[in-house]
């Protein structure tokens, strides 16, 4: 594995506001991802296998874009790769 293509992602799982406990808003964990071998489906499958969604809940992937100051939704593998490119630009 190339160290330049490995990323340590800080993942926050946010649940339905109506069903969440008052003392816990989200679950946070770190995951190392190799951008050369990971696609969007595999990433989502790995996370949902570890933390299964509830009834009628759907997993969405978003990341923080510092330039736009928003959380764009990632829907394709190309958008996931652009997410990794943005991470590289922020690191420099």
N, C-alpha and C positions, 0 to 999 in steps of 0.2 A: 504494500500500500504506500502511496505517495503522501507524505505529510502535508503537501500543499493542497491536496484534494480532500483532506479530512477536516471535518468541522464539528465542534462541540456545540450542539444546539441546546438552548435553554427552552424547554417545552412547558407550556402552561395549558392545562386542560380546564376549560371553563364549562360549567354545566348550566342547565336550565335555571334561570333566576327564580322561578316559582318553586323549584324542588330543592334548591341548595340550602344547606345548613347555614345558620346565621354566623357561626364562627369560622367556616371554611368557604372561601369564595372560589378557589381553584386549587388544583394539584400541580405542583411544579417538580420537574425532574430533568436531568441532563441526558443527552443521547449523542453518541459519536456517530457521525454519518460520513461515508465515503461518497463524494459527489460523482466519482467516475463509475460507480457500480449501482448506485441507488436511483430508482425512479419514484415518481409520486405514489403510485399504487403500492409499491413495496414499503415505502415509508409509512403510509397510512395503515397498511395491514399490520406492520410491526407494532405500531402504537395501539391500535384497536385490539390486537391480540393480548397485549399486556394490560390494557385498561379498556375493557369492553364497554361500548356505549349502551345507554339504557334504551327502553322501548321508545321508538319513534325519534331517537336522537341520531343525527348524522354528523360524522367527523368532517371538519373543514380545516384546511391548512392556511394559515396567515403568517405574515412576518412584518416586522416594523421597518418601514422605509423612512429613513431619517431625512432624506431630501423632501419627500412629499408630506412627512409627518402624519402618515396614515398606516393602516394595516391592510394592504391589498390581499385578496384571496388568491391562492395558488390553485389553478384548475388543470394545468397541463405540465408535462415534463419540461417544456421549454421555459415556462414561468418559474419552475423550481430551479432550473439552471441559472436564470437571471437573478433569482434570490441569492444563490451562492455567489454570483459575481458581485452583487451589492455588498455581501458580507466581506469579500476580499477588498473591495474599495474602501470600506469603513475601517478595516484593519490597518491599512497603509497610512 
